[in-house]
Amino acid sequence: MHQLVQLAKNTIEEYVKYGKLIKPPVELTLEMKDKAGVFVSIKKQGELRGCIGTFQPTTSNVAEEIIRNAIEAATRDPRFPPVQPEELDSLVISVDLLSAPERVGSEKELNAKRYGVIVKAGLKRGLLLPDLEGVNTPEEQIEICRRKAGIGGREPVELFRFEVRRYK
C-alpha cells in the first residue's frame, strides 16, 4: 500500500474508532511535503462509500490535506452515512493528488480518461475526477458536473481541466 493511502487509512481508522485526529508523520516523504489539491475516495464492495477533496490546497502540505479529506470522506460526505468501525476492514481507499486546474476553451481539449473536469457558472462549481468507471466521454463528465453543481443544461459555463496522480 502506498504511503499516501496508508496515511488516509490510518486517519480514517483512528477517527472512526476513537474520534481522534492523527498528526502527520514526523518524516514527510517528498510527496507529502508538496502542496496540492487532494481527493480521498472510499469504496466498499466496489461501490463508492465516500469521496471528498479539495481542488486546490487548503493546508500547508499534502499530508495535512490527506488527513483532513480522509475524515471528511469517511464521516461527512452528504451522500452516505458516516463509516462505522465494523466497516473498516472492507474499505478500499485511494488518494488522488491534483495538478493545478487550467482553463480550457472547449470540451475538445478534454479527455475523460486523462483529465478531471471542473464546470463553473457564477458561484456554482462541479468537479469530477478523471478515469472513472462508466464515464467515458468529456460530454458525460460535463453533464455529471452540471448536475452536481445544480447548473442548468443551457447555462453558459467555464471549463477547467486537471490531471491526477492516483494512489491505491
C-alpha positions in Angstrom: 0.0 0.0 0.0 1.4 3.4 -1.0 2.4 5.7 1.9 -0.3 8.3 1.0 -3.0 5.7 1.0 -1.7 4.3 4.3 -1.9 7.8 5.8 -5.5 8.1 4.7 -6.3 4.6 6.0 -4.7 5.2 9.4 -6.5 8.6 9.7 -9.9 7.0 9.0 -9.4 4.1 11.4 -8.2 6.3 14.2 -11.0 8.8 13.7 -13.8 6.2 13.3 -12.7 4.0 16.2 -11.6 6.6 18.7 -12.7 10.1 17.4 -9.0 11.1 17.4 -7.2 13.2 14.8 -3.8 11.8 13.9 -0.8 14.0 13.3 1.2 13.9 10.0 4.2 11.7 10.1 7.3 13.3 11.6 9.3 12.5 8.5 7.3 13.6 5.5 8.0 12.0 2.1 8.6 14.4 -0.8 5.1 13.9 -2.0 3.7 14.7 1.5 5.7 17.9 1.6 4.1 19.2 -1.6 1.1 21.4 -1.7 -1.8 20.1 -3.9 -5.5 19.5 -4.0 -6.3 16.1 -2.7 -9.2 13.7 -3.1 -9.7 10.7 -0.8 -12.1 8.1 -2.2 -13.5 5.2 -0.3 -15.1 2.2 -1.8 -16.9 -0.8 -0.2 -17.5 -3.9 -2.3 -16.8 -2.0 -5.5 -19.3 0.8 -4.7 -18.5 4.3 -3.7 -18.8 4.8 0.1 -17.4 8.4 0.3 -15.3 10.9 -1.7 -14.3 14.3 -0.6 -11.5 16.5 -1.6 -10.1 19.9 -2.5 -9.2 21.0 -6.0 -6.6 23.4 -4.6 -4.5 23.1 -1.5 -6.1 24.4 1.7 -3.5 23.3 4.2 0.3 23.6 4.4 1.1 20.2 2.8 -0.3 17.1 1.2 -0.1 15.1 4.4 -2.4 17.5 6.2 -4.7 17.7 3.2 -5.0 13.9 3.2 -5.8 13.8 6.9 -8.5 16.5 6.6 -10.1 15.0 3.4 -9.9 11.4 4.7 -12.0 12.3 7.7 -14.4 14.3 5.5 -14.8 11.4 3.1 -15.4 8.9 5.9 -17.8 11.0 8.0 -19.2 14.0 6.2 -19.9 13.0 2.6 -23.6 14.0 2.4 -24.4 11.1 0.1 -23.6 8.5 2.7 -23.9 7.8 6.4 -20.6 8.0 8.4 -18.3 5.0 8.2 -18.8 2.6 11.1 -16.0 0.7 12.9 -17.3 -2.7 11.7 -16.9 -1.5 8.0 -13.2 -0.6 8.3 -11.8 -4.0 7.2 -13.9 -3.9 4.0 -12.9 -0.4 2.7 -10.7 0.2 -0.2 -9.1 3.7 -0.2 -7.5 5.7 -3.0 -5.8 9.1 -2.9 -5.7 11.5 -5.9 -3.2 14.4 -6.0 -4.5 17.1 -8.4 -2.5 19.3 -10.7 -3.5 23.0 -10.7 -6.7 23.5 -12.8 -6.2 25.1 -16.2 -9.0 26.8 -18.1 -9.9 25.3 -21.5 -11.8 26.8 -24.4 -14.0 23.8 -25.2 -14.7 20.2 -24.5 -12.4 19.3 -27.4 -9.5 20.0 -25.0 -10.8 17.4 -22.6 -10.2 13.6 -22.3 -12.3 11.7 -19.8 -9.5 9.2 -19.1 -6.7 11.7 -18.7 -8.3 14.9 -17.3 -10.6 15.6 -14.5 -13.1 18.5 -15.1 -14.4 21.5 -13.2 -17.5 23.1 -14.6 -18.2 26.6 -13.2 -21.1 29.0 -13.6 -21.0 32.0 -11.3 -20.6 30.7 -7.8 -21.7 27.2 -8.7 -19.0 24.6 -9.3 -19.0 20.9 -10.1 -15.9 18.7 -10.2 -15.3 15.2 -11.5 -12.1 13.1 -11.2 -10.7 11.5 -14.4 -10.8 7.9 -15.4 -13.9 6.9 -13.5 -15.7 3.6 -14.3 -18.7 4.2 -16.5 -17.7 7.8 -17.5 -16.1 7.6 -21.0 -16.5 11.0 -22.7 -16.0 14.6 -21.8 -19.7 15.2 -22.5 -20.6 12.7 -19.8 -18.1 14.4 -17.4 -19.6 17.8 -18.1 -23.2 16.6 -17.6 -22.3 15.0 -14.3 -20.6 18.2 -13.1 -23.6 20.3 -14.1 -25.9 18.0 -12.1 -23.6 18.0 -9.1 -23.4 21.8 -9.1 -27.1 22.5 -10.0 -26.1 24.2 -13.3 -28.8 24.1 -15.9 -28.1 22.4 -19.3 -28.3 25.7 -21.2 -26.5 27.8 -18.7 -23.1 29.0 -20.0 -20.1 27.6 -18.2 -16.4 27.9 -17.8 -14.4 24.6 -18.2 -11.2 23.7 -16.4 -9.2 20.5 -16.6 -6.6 19.0 -14.3 -4.6 15.8 -14.1 -4.2 13.5 -11.1 -1.7 11.1 -9.7 -3.8 8.3 -8.3 -2.6 6.1 -5.5 -4.3 2.9 -4.3 
